[in-house]
Amino acid sequence: MAQEEQVLVVERKVIEQVGIFNGLASDVDRYRDKIFAPGVPRFIMRSQAEKDPSYKQLIPYVIMVHDGKYLNYVRGRRAGETRLLGLRSIGIGGHINPIDADNSSLFAYLYENYLTAVQREVAEEVSVETSHTDRVVALLNDESNEVGSVHLGIVHLWNLDAPKVSKREQMITQMSFMTPEELQKVRDTMETWSQLCVTGLLCKRG
């Protein structure tokens, strides 16, 4: 029997102490300092985290852009999160597991560990064959559905030097680069997080 996955979480009350929000929050530093304070993030079983909204699972959500066009794809039949099956996404990322933390940081998780996790998560899903910059541009919280209620997105923007990205995961289908205007036209086919990012980030950036 496969060992159950552990995922990195913070208690919802930590977010509430800073200021609960719905949608996108751009004051990243204020939340990040609280979320990654020593002893605040910890690992629990995913089965518990998925059912208990008193915890928020931390999910890096990496948006890739080159020359004003954004990477997007459709989650195919092998998608890990079945509730998002068949929906278009502009985000690459996933759960953070204990493999991303060194032995000493299990209860004092460091932001550097998180950044390592982001690189690993992206590399599992796609191969980025070009240099890039990485900037956290927003936090994402969506209480409108059962998926969003137990997750907190950390939105990264990767500016790619070339549009050289190929898929590694079979669940990624119909991958392409689109302008914000093109993405807005297919917004209704997207998962909620991507809809929020297209409207709140991409269309404002142009």
VOGU-3710 file (C-alpha; in Angstrom, 3 decimals, decimal comma):
1> maqeeqvlvv> 0,000/0,000/0,000  1,368/3,402/-0,988  2,221/5,772/1,837  -0,232/8,620/2,185  0,964/12,003/0,971  1,752/14,766/3,435  1,242/18,373/2,350  2,372/21,743/3,674  -0,371/23,799/5,346  -0,936/26,828/7,519
11> erkvieqvgi> -3,874/27,302/9,823  -6,605/29,475/8,377  -6,450/31,689/11,455  -2,941/32,810/10,401  -4,401/34,268/7,208  -7,323/35,732/9,122  -4,964/37,499/11,525  -3,335/39,331/8,617  -6,632/39,858/6,821  -8,807/37,285/5,075
21> fnglasdvdr> -9,589/38,081/1,444  -11,360/36,550/-1,502  -9,642/36,701/-4,885  -6,176/38,203/-5,296  -4,047/40,031/-2,715  -1,058/41,986/-4,009  0,549/42,875/-0,643  2,542/39,659/-0,741  5,256/40,507/1,785  2,798/41,145/4,624
31> yrdkifapgv> 1,273/37,682/4,267  4,518/35,882/3,422  6,233/36,994/6,643  3,413/35,462/8,689  2,923/32,327/6,615  6,614/31,372/6,679  7,336/32,383/10,265  9,146/29,620/12,196  6,739/26,991/13,446  3,738/28,269/11,486
41> prfimrsqae> 3,693/26,030/8,380  3,615/22,280/8,964  2,906/19,022/7,206  -0,313/17,070/7,700  -1,938/14,200/5,824  -3,542/15,317/2,587  -6,734/13,380/3,368  -7,164/15,543/6,453  -6,224/18,794/4,713  -8,695/18,249/1,879
51> kdpsykqlip> -11,625/17,971/4,292  -10,714/20,493/6,987  -11,106/24,175/5,983  -9,376/25,266/9,187  -6,180/24,554/7,231  -4,968/26,068/3,986  -2,714/23,986/1,739  0,037/26,154/0,250  0,145/25,845/-3,539  2,692/27,594/-5,776
61> yvimvhdgky> 0,873/28,743/-8,920  3,442/29,622/-11,575  2,323/31,712/-14,548  4,767/31,787/-17,470  4,942/34,628/-19,981  7,033/35,420/-23,040  6,618/38,492/-25,227  3,168/39,237/-23,839  1,827/35,702/-24,338  1,003/33,364/-21,461
71> lnyvrgrrag> 1,405/29,608/-21,214  -1,883/27,742/-20,828  -3,107/24,176/-21,070  -6,099/21,901/-20,469  -6,046/19,418/-17,584  -6,427/15,994/-19,213  -7,773/12,713/-17,916  -4,704/11,988/-15,802  -5,041/15,193/-13,791  -4,138/14,683/-10,125
81> etrllglrsi> -6,989/16,920/-8,970  -10,038/15,253/-10,563  -12,293/18,171/-9,641  -10,355/20,285/-12,177  -10,534/17,714/-14,993  -11,057/19,222/-18,438  -10,559/22,822/-17,348  -8,057/25,232/-18,877  -5,288/26,541/-16,610  -2,557/29,160/-16,769
91> gigghinpid> -0,860/27,924/-13,585  1,823/25,275/-13,074  2,369/23,934/-9,555  1,163/21,596/-6,867  1,350/20,510/-3,259  4,527/20,909/-1,236  5,744/17,700/0,389  8,321/16,900/3,117  10,883/16,012/0,440  11,243/19,749/-0,129
101> adnsslfayl> 12,317/20,466/3,455  15,629/19,543/5,023  15,474/17,492/8,241  15,875/20,472/10,533  13,064/22,552/9,071  10,066/20,274/9,478  8,622/22,550/12,160  10,413/25,748/11,154  9,853/25,765/7,434  12,007/28,300/5,616
111> yenyltavqr> 11,007/30,413/2,644  14,096/29,092/0,862  12,659/25,584/1,158  9,474/26,823/-0,424  11,350/28,290/-3,395  13,110/24,955/-3,875  9,703/23,297/-3,867  8,486/25,619/-6,589  11,367/24,592/-8,862  10,652/20,911/-8,218
121> evaeevsvet> 6,933/21,223/-8,825  7,416/23,005/-12,116  10,074/20,523/-13,250  7,703/17,616/-12,576  5,064/19,008/-14,909  6,983/20,836/-17,648  10,492/21,253/-18,979  11,514/24,908/-19,141  14,371/25,085/-21,644  15,209/28,763/-21,260
131> shtdrvvall> 16,302/31,201/-18,596  13,721/33,203/-16,676  13,069/35,573/-13,820  10,758/34,681/-10,926  8,608/37,133/-8,972  5,758/36,488/-6,546  3,007/38,860/-7,666  -0,023/37,885/-5,578  -1,694/35,509/-3,179  -4,859/33,784/-4,306
141> ndesnevgsv> -7,789/32,732/-2,124  -11,144/31,510/-3,403  -13,865/30,498/-0,963  -16,522/29,928/-3,639  -15,910/26,185/-4,065  -14,637/23,180/-2,119  -11,274/23,121/-3,887  -10,518/26,763/-3,160  -11,697/26,664/0,434  -8,821/24,405/1,487
151> hlgivhlwnl> -6,036/25,903/-0,650  -4,038/29,136/-0,752  -2,257/30,000/-3,982  1,083/31,798/-4,119  1,155/33,296/-7,603  4,556/33,462/-9,296  5,240/35,193/-12,593  8,057/33,668/-14,618  9,261/35,913/-17,461  10,804/33,560/-20,005
161> dapkvskreq> 13,585/34,589/-22,379  12,115/32,265/-25,028  8,832/30,310/-25,392  10,632/27,010/-24,907  8,417/24,904/-22,645  7,456/21,275/-23,213  5,175/19,061/-21,167  6,319/16,214/-18,933  3,012/15,278/-17,309  0,467/13,354/-19,379
171> mitqmsfmtp> -2,316/15,341/-17,745  -1,158/18,474/-19,617  -2,879/18,771/-22,989  -3,434/21,490/-25,617  -0,501/23,560/-24,313  0,107/26,890/-26,050  0,930/30,556/-25,500  -1,914/33,086/-25,754  -2,339/36,821/-25,363  -4,478/38,139/-22,480
181> eelqkvrdtm> -7,175/38,997/-25,045  -7,211/35,432/-26,360  -7,356/34,033/-22,836  -10,209/36,348/-21,937  -12,233/34,849/-24,788  -11,885/31,330/-23,319  -12,149/32,445/-19,683  -15,353/30,473/-19,129  -13,477/27,208/-19,826  -10,894/27,887/-17,088
191> etwsqlcvtg> -10,511/26,720/-13,522  -11,488/29,398/-11,008  -7,927/30,355/-10,040  -7,012/30,975/-13,677  -10,147/33,041/-14,222  -9,196/35,254/-11,286  -5,625/35,662/-12,575  -6,663/36,449/-16,129  -9,026/39,190/-14,982  -7,036/40,484/-12,020
201> llckrg> -3,472/40,233/-13,341  -3,042/39,492/-17,033  -5,601/41,865/-18,517  -4,309/44,668/-16,307  -0,738/44,021/-17,436  -1,663/43,808/-21,110
//
